[in-house]
Amino acid sequence: MDNSSGVGVLDKAALVLSALESGPATLAGLVAATGLARPTAHRLAVALEHHRMVARDMQGRFILGPRLAELAAAAGEDRLLATAGPVLTHLRDITGESAQLYRRQGDMRICVAAAERLSGLRDTVPVGSTLTMKAGSSAQILMAWEEPERLHRGLQGARFTATALSGVRRRGWAQSIGEREPGVASVSAPVRGPSNRVVAAVSVSGPIERLTRHPGRMHAQAVIDSAARLSEALRRTG
């Protein structure tokens, strides 16, 4: 089958990336795998390295670069946001509370999707809001599975402890009572990407009067189920 797009240089670059999909390769390995002339293979690999689509390992071999992971994550985020609307609406409807989806952005978390309770006293977090990573159940979720060094840094000045996060990892959900804001309680669960890494947190939040001082007893299962639906959407390809 002819895989030519008619744009020769792109076809050759695609050959190089496809060859690296199976693992690290020396220049000689790239030449053998692609059938390209040695100078061409070298020129393309170095150009792709400039754009971070190719990198080098400790032995100097060519490997797939970090830019590809960033693009894949962005594609996953589009899928996540496309699915989030109906999932959060369903979560709001079955719990009767406002539902949100948070992603980590540096030392903060950002609300990337939300479905608000339609009437009465509610916790309103507008889409685009930036909140602290030092308090709140979704902050606990986004922190709990971090690398040890980043986890240790993140706990400095936090309203929760390493012991609390250990409990979060064991249970698979987090709760907070007046941690981010007095009078507000919340329950959160992790959304996992294809590599099983936590990429977002689903939450419900509302006044302590309704959610009580044990909000997880009321809503943990519904939040976990919603997070699982979003995780499944991210695992689906295409």
N, C-alpha and C positions, 0 to 999 in steps of 0.2 A: 504494500500500500504506500502511496506517495504521501509523505508527511510534510512536503514543502508548502510553505505559506506564500511563497513568491518573494519573501524578503530574506535573502540569503543569510545575512549576518545574524538575524534573529533566530533562524532555523539552527544555525551552528551554535549559538549561545544556548539554545534549548537542549541541544545534544550534550553540551558540557554539563548543564545542570542535571539532566537525566542520568548521565554517567555517574555523577556524585551522589545520586539518590541511594545507591547501594553501599556507599561508604567512602572513606578517604581514598584518594588516588594521587600517585605521582604524575608528573607530566607524561612520562612514558605510558602509564596506565590510562591516562586520558586519551592519548593518541590511539592506543589499541582499542579502547571502548568506543570512540567516536568515529574513527576512520579519518579524522582531520589531519592535515599536515602539521608537523610539530610546531613550526612558527605560528600557524593559525591558532592551534589549541592553546599555546602559551599566551598569545596576545589576547584572546578572548577570556581566558581564566584570570589574567591580571586585570583586564577591564572590569570583569564581574566582581573581582575583589575590591576594586575602587568603589563600586556601588554597594559593597557589603553583602552582595548576593553569594559571593564565594569568600572563604577565609582559609587560613592555614592552621594545621594542627601542630603539636610540639615537634613533630618530625619534619615539618615543612611541607607536608602533603596538602593537596587541595581538599577542602570540605565545603559543604553547604554553609552559607553565611547567615548571620543574625537577621539581616533584612528580611529574609524569607519567613522567619518565625514571626516577625512583626507584621508582615502582610497577612499571614495566616491568622494571627490574633485579631486583626482588624476585620477580616472576613467573618470570623467567629462572632465578633461583637455585633456585626450587622445582623447575623442570624439570631443572636441573643435578643437584640432589641425588637426584631420583627416578631418574635414569639412572646416577648414580655407582656405586651398589652393585654391579650386575652387571658394569660395566666394570672396576672396581677388583678384583673377585674374579677375573675373567678374567686381568687383568694379573698378579695375584699367582700364579695357577696356571701361567701360561706362563713367568714369570721365576723362580718359587720364592722370591720375596722379598716383604716387606711393601710394600703400595701405599697411597699417601695422596693426598688432594685438598686443596689449600691455597687459601685466599683471603686477600687483603690486608685488613687492618683497621687503618687509621691507620699507625703506625710498626711494627706487628707483623704476623705472618701467623698464621692460625688453621687448624687441621686440621678440615675440615668433614665428611670421610668417610674411611674407612680399611678395608683388608682385610689382616689380619695373617697372616704366615706361621704355619702351624699348629703347627710344632714346631721344636726346635733353637734355636740362637743367632739372634736376630732383633732388628731395630730396632723398638721399640714406641712408636708415637705415638698416644695415645688421642684419640678425637674430642673436640673442644673445647679441645685443647692450644693454647696461645699460644706461638709461637716468634719468635725474632729475625728482622728483615729484613736483618741485617748479615752473615749467614753461611748457607750451605746452597744446594743447587742450585735449590730451589723459590724461595728468596728472590731468586736471580739472575734467574729467569724473571719473577717478579712485578715486578722492578725494571727489567729490560732495555728494555722498550718504554715507559717512563714519559716524561712531558714533560721536556725538558732541565733545567729548574730543579729539579724534584722529584728527578730522577736525580742531579744534582750534590749536593743535600742528602743524599740517601740513601746516597751513596758515602762520606760522612764517617764514618770509623771502621769501614767495612766490611772484611771479609776478602777481598773481591774488588775488582777495579779496573775502570775504564771500558773499558780494552782487553779485559779478559775478557768484559764485557757486549757489546762489539762483536762478539766471536767467537760469543757466544750468539745474537745476532740473525742472524748470517750462517748458522750451522748449524741454528738452530731448536730447539736443546736445550741443556741445561746439565748439568754434572757437578760433584760436590764430593767431595773425599777428606779426611776428618778435619777439615772446615772448621767444621761446627756442633758436632761431638762427636768426640773422638779415637776412632779405630778404626772409624768409620762412614763409608760411602761412599753416594752417591745419584746418581740421574739424574732429570731433570725436563724436561717440555715444556709449552708454553702451551695453555690452553683459551681459545678466542676466542668472544666474543659476536656477535650479528648485525651489529654495526657494525665487526667485526674487531678490537675492542679486547680486550686480554688481560684476562680476568676471573678466571682461576684457574690453578693449576699442578698437573699430575699428576706424581707421583713414585714411584719405587721406591727403597727404602733397605735396607741390611743391612751386615754386617761386611765390612771391606776384604778379609779372607781369602777371601771368596767372590766379591765384586764386583771384586776386584783394584784396582790403582791406575789402571786405565783402564775404569771402569764403563760409560762411554758405548759402548764397542766391543761390550759384551755386551748392553746393554739399551736403547740409545737408540731403536732402531726400534720396539720393543714399546711404549715409553712414548709416542712420537710417535703411533703408531696409536691408542692409548687416548685421548689428548688429542683427536685428530681425531674420534673417535666422540662424545665429549662436546660438542665444538664443533658437530657436525652436529645433535645433539639440541637445542642452543640455537637453531639456525637454523630448526628446524621450528616452525611456528606451531600454536597450539591444542593 
